[in-house]
Amino acid sequence: MKRLSMSFAVVGVVLATHVWAGSLTINGSLTVATNLTAQSITLGGVTQTNLNWLPLQGYKYVTVAEGTNDLQRGGNLQAAYATATTLNPSCSNRVAVIVPPGAYNLGSTNLVMNTSYVDLIGLVPAQMTSKQVFTNSAGRQSAETVANVQCPVLIYASASAGTLSQSVDNVRIESLTVTNTGSGGAYCWSVGVPNTTLRHVSMSSIRTTFSAGGKYIDCVCVGSAFPGADGNYIDCVGGDNSFGGDNGGVFIDCTGGDYSFSGGEGDASGTYRGCVGGTDSFGGGSGTASGTFIDCVGGPSSFAGYDGGFSQDGGTASGTFINCVGGDNSFASNGDSSGTFTSCTGGGSSFGSLDNSTKLQHCQGGGGSFGGYEASQDFNYNVGGTNTFLMLPQLPTPSTTNGLPSGTVYNSSGTLKIMP
């Protein structure tokens, strides 16, 4: 019997159990069949310790790296902003610093936003306000915007110069809560910012000596907020003395505390729709209300009202007022109500001196209102622009068709007329 022989050929068997530290140069492609494990990796000059989500940097964004504590995250935020400023930001190439959920402690330093077109954006969209129905002083239901902060990103510091300090215009800030644990403001700016936009931002305080300008949407500041407000404000909430100074901005569904909306002898010359203020608001406290006010509610001495200070002159309500409500001493109670008022309600001693330019239609006031004409449930004055008249009681509507007119009797230059 012939014996069979068997041979084996071994072709290229390589076993690797360790790779020692050093440099690895690869020309071509690197394919990892299972997984790549590293404590950290640096790509394009950016070091990341956690690779379980989107890339940290693109040509139009920088994402803040994760950290193990608030201070480390604060440092990473500073580093991300510094990187973003090097990406050639411009009006056609805005660069966003993306801030993931978490708390970021800047310590005793602040984040100086010193480059235009570099924006600070919270990764998760936030909501800062909600709507609440209340009964105004006229006994009617109104809606106001109230603070209801829901935001997963918190940036805080104890820096006296402010937590966020803005020294340029053309910046966007969104979906962030910003506070200051020291004596500084949460958000500060040192230049005019007419082209800056804040959306869904909650701030513990604002400090500035410059007019606000810009656009603010769904923003909250519990302190004296939005000083020198001549920008555009939608669904914003501030505390006492908010929306202050002489402002000519646009305000939609905003809420302030006492002395808000140019209160305390200010000039409320802007456009206000669905806004709510407290005592001495809307140019209150012998100020000027020369703007347009629609569906607004103020407290006592609002709408250029009078707060009883003997050293103060009376206010001037020379604007256009539609369906507005004030408390006692409202609508230039001790001054000149020279504007146009439609379906407005004031408390006692509201609507001061009336002149030939004053127009009132379907207005109400308490005792001592309407320049001494006293209270009325439906006061009309100079509605047509040529006749000055005082409303008299409503005539009853005939139960049968007998040709008798029905309506409201008024005195027009000595002639009794009837308004249907």
C-alpha positions as CSV (number, residue, x, y, z in Angstrom):
1,M,0.0,0.0,0.0
2,K,1.3,3.4,-1.1
3,R,1.5,6.0,1.7
4,L,0.1,9.5,1.0
5,S,2.0,12.6,2.0
6,M,0.4,15.9,3.3
7,S,1.9,19.3,3.2
8,F,0.7,22.7,4.6
9,A,1.3,26.2,3.2
10,V,1.0,29.1,5.5
11,V,0.4,32.4,3.7
12,G,0.5,35.6,5.6
13,V,-0.9,35.0,9.0
14,V,-0.4,38.1,11.2
15,L,-1.5,38.3,14.8
16,A,-1.4,41.7,16.7
17,T,-2.1,41.9,20.3
18,H,-0.6,45.3,21.3
19,V,0.1,48.7,19.6
20,W,2.6,50.8,21.5
21,A,2.3,54.5,21.9
22,G,3.8,56.6,19.2
23,S,2.9,58.0,15.8
24,L,0.9,56.2,13.1
25,T,1.0,57.5,9.5
26,I,-1.5,56.1,7.1
27,N,-1.5,56.9,3.4
28,G,-4.8,55.8,2.0
29,S,-7.9,54.5,3.8
30,L,-8.2,53.1,7.4
31,T,-10.9,50.6,8.0
32,V,-11.7,49.5,11.5
33,A,-13.7,46.2,11.5
34,T,-14.9,46.4,15.1
35,N,-14.3,49.5,17.1
36,L,-11.8,52.2,17.8
37,T,-11.2,53.1,21.5
38,A,-9.3,56.2,22.6
39,Q,-9.4,58.4,25.7
40,S,-9.2,61.4,23.4
41,I,-8.7,62.2,19.8
42,T,-7.7,65.4,18.1
43,L,-9.0,66.2,14.6
44,G,-8.3,69.5,12.8
45,G,-6.9,71.1,16.0
46,V,-10.0,70.3,18.1
47,T,-9.7,67.7,20.9
48,Q,-12.8,65.7,21.8
49,T,-13.2,63.2,24.6
50,N,-16.6,61.9,23.7
51,L,-17.4,60.8,20.1
52,N,-20.9,59.6,20.5
53,W,-22.7,62.3,18.6
54,L,-22.3,64.9,15.8
55,P,-18.9,66.3,14.8
56,L,-17.8,69.1,17.0
57,Q,-17.0,71.5,14.2
58,G,-18.0,72.4,10.6
59,Y,-17.2,75.4,8.5
60,K,-20.3,77.3,9.9
61,Y,-20.6,76.0,13.4
62,V,-18.6,74.9,16.5
63,T,-20.2,72.7,19.1
64,V,-19.2,73.1,22.7
65,A,-17.4,69.9,23.9
66,E,-18.9,68.0,26.8
67,G,-17.3,68.3,30.3
68,T,-17.5,66.5,33.5
69,N,-18.5,69.5,35.6
70,D,-19.9,73.1,35.2
71,L,-16.5,74.8,35.3
72,Q,-15.1,72.5,32.6
73,R,-18.1,73.1,30.5
74,G,-17.7,76.8,31.0
75,G,-14.1,76.6,29.8
76,N,-15.2,74.6,26.8
77,L,-17.7,77.3,25.9
78,Q,-15.0,79.9,26.0
79,A,-12.8,77.8,23.7
80,A,-15.6,77.1,21.3
81,Y,-16.4,80.8,20.9
82,A,-12.8,81.6,20.4
83,T,-12.6,78.9,17.6
84,A,-15.8,80.3,16.0
85,T,-14.3,83.8,15.6
86,T,-11.5,82.3,13.4
87,L,-14.0,80.8,10.8
88,N,-14.3,84.1,8.9
89,P,-17.8,85.1,10.1
90,S,-19.6,87.6,7.9
91,C,-23.2,88.6,6.9
92,S,-23.2,85.9,4.3
93,N,-21.3,83.3,6.5
94,R,-22.8,83.4,10.0
95,V,-21.1,81.1,12.4
96,A,-23.0,79.4,15.3
97,V,-21.7,78.3,18.6
98,I,-24.0,75.4,19.5
99,V,-24.5,74.9,23.2
100,P,-25.7,71.4,24.3
101,P,-28.0,71.0,27.4
102,G,-26.2,71.5,30.7
103,A,-24.9,74.1,33.1
104,Y,-21.8,76.3,32.1
105,N,-20.0,78.1,34.9
106,L,-17.7,80.9,33.6
107,G,-16.5,81.6,37.1
108,S,-15.2,85.1,37.7
109,T,-14.7,85.7,34.0
110,N,-17.3,86.5,31.4
111,L,-17.9,85.5,27.8
112,V,-17.1,88.5,25.7
113,M,-19.0,88.5,22.4
114,N,-16.6,90.6,20.4
115,T,-17.2,89.4,16.8
116,S,-20.1,90.2,14.6
117,Y,-22.0,87.3,13.0
118,V,-20.9,84.8,15.6
119,D,-24.1,83.5,17.2
120,L,-24.7,81.7,20.5
121,I,-27.5,79.1,20.1
122,G,-28.8,76.5,22.5
123,L,-29.0,73.1,20.9
124,V,-32.5,72.3,22.2
125,P,-35.2,74.9,21.4
126,A,-36.6,76.6,24.5
127,Q,-39.8,78.4,25.6
128,M,-39.7,81.2,28.1
129,T,-43.3,82.6,28.4
130,S,-46.9,81.5,28.3
131,K,-50.3,83.3,28.2
132,Q,-52.5,83.9,31.2
133,V,-56.1,85.3,31.3
134,F,-57.0,87.8,34.0
135,T,-59.8,90.3,34.8
136,N,-58.7,93.9,34.3
137,S,-59.9,96.9,36.3
138,A,-62.8,97.4,33.9
139,G,-64.2,93.9,34.8
140,R,-63.3,92.5,31.3
141,Q,-61.1,89.6,30.6
142,S,-57.7,90.3,29.1
143,A,-54.7,88.1,28.3
144,E,-51.1,88.8,29.5
145,T,-47.8,87.2,28.8
146,V,-46.2,85.7,31.9
147,A,-42.8,84.1,32.6
148,N,-42.7,80.3,32.2
149,V,-39.1,79.4,31.7
150,Q,-38.4,76.0,30.2
151,C,-34.8,75.8,29.0
152,P,-32.1,73.1,29.4
153,V,-29.1,75.4,29.0
154,L,-27.8,77.6,31.9
155,I,-24.8,79.9,31.6
156,Y,-23.7,81.6,34.8
157,A,-20.8,83.6,36.2
158,S,-19.9,86.0,39.1
159,A,-18.1,88.5,36.8
160,S,-18.8,92.1,37.6
161,A,-18.5,92.9,33.9
162,G,-21.5,90.6,33.2
163,T,-22.0,87.0,32.3
164,L,-22.4,87.7,28.6
165,S,-20.8,91.0,27.5
166,Q,-21.5,92.1,24.0
167,S,-19.2,94.7,22.3
168,V,-20.4,94.4,18.7
169,D,-23.7,94.4,16.8
170,N,-25.1,91.8,14.4
171,V,-25.3,88.9,17.0
172,R,-28.0,86.3,17.6
173,I,-28.6,84.7,21.0
174,E,-31.2,81.9,21.3
175,S,-32.6,79.3,23.7
176,L,-30.4,80.1,26.7
177,T,-30.8,81.0,30.4
178,V,-28.2,83.5,31.5
179,T,-27.7,84.5,35.2
180,N,-25.1,86.3,37.3
181,T,-24.4,85.2,40.8
182,G,-22.4,88.3,41.7
183,S,-23.0,92.0,41.3
184,G,-22.8,92.1,37.5
185,G,-25.5,91.8,35.0
186,A,-26.5,88.6,33.2
187,Y,-26.5,90.3,29.8
188,C,-24.6,93.5,29.0
189,W,-23.7,95.5,25.9
190,S,-21.5,98.5,25.4
191,V,-22.6,99.6,21.9
192,G,-25.8,100.2,20.1
193,V,-27.3,96.9,19.0
194,P,-30.1,97.6,16.4
195,N,-29.3,94.5,14.4
196,T,-29.1,92.0,17.3
197,T,-31.7,89.4,17.9
198,L,-32.6,87.5,21.1
199,R,-35.1,84.7,21.0
200,H,-36.1,82.4,23.8
201,V,-33.6,84.0,26.3
202,S,-34.1,84.3,30.0
203,M,-31.9,86.8,31.9
204,S,-31.6,87.5,35.6
205,S,-30.7,91.1,34.8
206,I,-29.6,93.5,32.0
207,R,-27.1,96.3,32.4
208,T,-26.3,98.9,29.7
209,T,-26.1,102.6,29.2
210,F,-27.0,102.3,25.5
211,S,-30.4,102.0,23.8
212,A,-31.5,98.5,23.4
213,G,-32.6,98.4,19.8
214,G,-32.7,95.1,18.1
215,K,-35.4,92.4,18.2
216,Y,-36.5,90.4,21.2
217,I,-38.9,87.5,21.0
218,D,-40.1,85.3,23.9
219,C,-37.5,86.9,26.3
220,V,-37.8,87.2,30.1
221,C,-35.9,89.4,32.6
222,V,-37.1,89.5,36.2
223,G,-35.4,92.8,36.9
224,S,-35.4,96.2,35.3
225,A,-35.3,95.0,31.7
226,F,-35.0,96.4,28.2
227,P,-33.9,99.9,29.0
228,G,-34.2,102.6,26.4
229,A,-36.4,100.2,24.5
230,D,-36.7,101.4,20.9
231,G,-36.5,98.0,19.2
232,N,-39.1,95.3,18.4
233,Y,-40.4,93.2,21.3
234,I,-42.8,90.3,21.0
235,D,-44.0,88.1,24.0
236,C,-41.4,89.6,26.4
237,V,-41.7,89.9,30.2
238,G,-39.9,92.3,32.4
239,G,-40.1,93.5,36.0
240,D,-40.6,97.0,37.4
241,N,-39.1,99.8,35.3
242,S,-39.0,97.6,32.3
243,F,-39.2,98.8,28.7
244,G,-38.0,102.1,30.1
245,G,-36.7,105.4,28.9
246,D,-38.2,107.4,26.0
247,N,-39.0,104.6,23.6
248,G,-40.4,104.5,20.1
249,G,-40.3,100.8,19.5
250,V,-42.9,98.2,18.7
251,F,-44.3,96.1,21.5
252,I,-46.6,93.2,21.0
253,D,-48.1,91.1,23.9
254,C,-45.4,92.3,26.3
255,T,-45.8,92.6,30.1
256,G,-44.0,94.9,32.5
257,G,-44.3,95.8,36.2
258,D,-44.8,99.2,37.8
259,Y,-43.2,102.2,35.9
260,S,-42.9,100.1,32.7
261,F,-43.3,101.2,29.1
262,S,-41.7,104.6,29.6
263,G,-43.4,105.0,32.9
264,G,-42.5,107.7,35.4
265,E,-42.5,110.8,33.2
266,G,-41.2,109.1,30.1
267,D,-42.3,109.4,26.5
268,A,-44.2,106.3,25.3
269,S,-44.1,107.1,21.6
270,G,-44.0,103.6,20.1
271,T,-46.7,101.1,19.0
272,Y,-48.1,98.9,21.8
273,R,-50.5,96.1,21.1
274,G,-51.9,93.7,23.8
275,C,-49.4,95.0,26.4
276,V,-49.9,95.0,30.2
277,G,-48.2,97.3,32.7
278,G,-48.5,98.2,36.4
279,T,-48.8,101.5,38.2
280,D,-47.5,104.6,36.4
281,S,-47.0,102.7,33.1
282,F,-47.2,103.8,29.5
283,G,-45.8,107.2,30.1
284,G,-47.5,107.3,33.5
285,G,-46.6,109.7,36.3
286,S,-47.1,112.9,34.3
287,G,-45.3,111.7,31.2
288,T,-46.3,111.6,27.6
289,A,-48.3,108.9,25.8
290,S,-48.0,109.9,22.2
291,G,-47.9,106.5,20.5
292,T,-50.5,104.0,19.3
293,F,-52.0,101.8,22.0
294,I,-54.3,98.9,21.2
295,D,-55.8,96.4,23.7
296,C,-53.4,97.6,26.4
297,V,-54.0,97.5,30.2
298,G,-52.3,99.7,32.8
299,G,-52.7,100.3,36.5
300,P,-53.4,103.5,38.3
301,S,-51.8,106.7,36.9
302,S,-51.1,104.9,33.6
303,F,-51.2,106.4,30.1
304,A,-49.6,109.7,31.1
305,G,-51.7,109.8,34.2
306,Y,-51.1,111.6,37.5
307,D,-49.7,110.1,40.7
308,G,-50.4,112.9,43.0
309,G,-47.0,114.5,43.1
310,F,-47.4,118.2,43.6
311,S,-44.0,119.0,42.0
312,Q,-45.0,117.2,38.7
313,D,-46.8,118.7,35.8
314,G,-49.8,117.0,34.3
315,G,-49.2,114.4,31.6
316,T,-50.2,114.5,27.9
317,A,-52.1,111.7,26.3
318,S,-51.9,112.8,22.7
319,G,-51.7,109.4,20.9
320,T,-54.3,106.9,19.6
321,F,-55.9,104.6,22.2
322,I,-58.2,101.7,21.2
323,N,-59.9,99.4,23.7
324,C,-57.4,100.3,26.5
325,V,-58.0,100.1,30.2
326,G,-56.3,102.2,33.0
327,G,-56.9,102.6,36.7
328,D,-57.6,105.7,38.7
329,N,-56.0,108.9,37.5
330,S,-55.2,107.5,34.0
331,F,-55.2,109.0,30.5
332,A,-53.6,112.3,31.5
333,S,-56.0,112.8,34.4
334,N,-54.2,116.0,35.6
335,G,-53.1,117.1,32.2
336,D,-54.2,117.2,28.6
337,S,-56.1,114.3,27.0
338,S,-55.7,115.6,23.4
339,G,-55.6,112.2,21.6
340,T,-58.1,109.9,20.0
341,F,-59.8,107.4,22.4
342,T,-62.1,104.6,21.2
343,S,-63.7,102.2,23.7
344,C,-61.3,103.0,26.5
345,T,-62.0,102.8,30.2
346,G,-60.4,104.7,33.0
347,G,-60.9,104.8,36.8
348,G,-61.8,107.8,38.8
349,S,-60.4,111.2,37.7
350,S,-59.3,109.9,34.3
351,F,-59.2,111.7,31.0
352,G,-58.1,115.2,31.9
353,S,-58.6,118.4,30.1
354,L,-60.3,118.1,26.7
355,D,-59.5,120.4,23.8
356,N,-60.7,120.8,20.2
357,S,-58.4,118.0,18.9
358,T,-59.6,115.4,21.4
359,K,-61.9,112.7,20.1
360,L,-63.6,110.2,22.4
361,Q,-66.0,107.5,21.4
362,H,-67.7,104.9,23.6
363,C,-65.4,105.6,26.6
364,Q,-66.0,105.2,30.3
365,G,-64.6,106.9,33.4
366,G,-65.1,107.1,37.1
367,G,-66.0,110.2,39.1
368,G,-64.2,113.4,38.1
369,S,-63.4,112.1,34.6
370,F,-63.6,113.7,31.1
371,G,-62.3,117.1,32.1
372,G,-65.0,117.6,34.7
373,Y,-67.9,116.1,32.9
374,E,-67.9,113.4,35.6
375,A,-68.6,109.7,35.1
376,S,-70.2,108.3,32.1
377,Q,-70.8,104.8,30.7
378,D,-70.6,105.8,27.1
379,F,-68.9,109.2,26.7
380,N,-68.5,110.6,23.2
381,Y,-66.7,113.8,22.5
382,N,-65.9,115.5,19.1
383,V,-66.3,112.2,17.3
384,G,-66.8,113.8,13.9
385,G,-64.0,116.2,14.3
386,T,-66.3,119.3,14.1
387,N,-69.0,118.9,16.8
388,T,-68.3,119.0,20.5
389,F,-71.0,117.2,22.4
390,L,-71.8,115.6,25.7
391,M,-73.7,112.3,25.5
392,L,-77.2,112.1,27.2
393,P,-79.1,109.0,28.2
394,Q,-80.0,106.4,25.5
395,L,-83.5,106.8,24.0
396,P,-85.6,103.6,24.3
397,T,-86.2,101.6,21.1
398,P,-89.8,101.7,20.1
399,S,-91.6,98.4,20.4
400,T,-93.5,99.1,17.2
401,T,-92.6,100.8,14.0
402,N,-94.0,104.3,14.5
403,G,-91.4,106.4,12.8
404,L,-89.7,107.5,16.1
405,P,-85.9,107.5,15.9
406,S,-83.9,105.5,18.4
407,G,-80.3,106.2,19.6
408,T,-78.3,108.5,21.7
409,V,-79.1,112.2,22.1
410,Y,-76.4,114.8,22.0
411,N,-76.0,118.5,21.9
412,S,-74.3,119.7,18.7
413,S,-73.7,123.5,18.7
414,G,-77.0,124.0,20.5
415,T,-79.0,121.6,18.4
416,L,-80.2,118.3,19.8
417,K,-79.3,115.4,17.5
418,I,-79.6,111.6,17.7
419,M,-76.8,109.2,17.0
420,P,-78.2,105.7,16.1
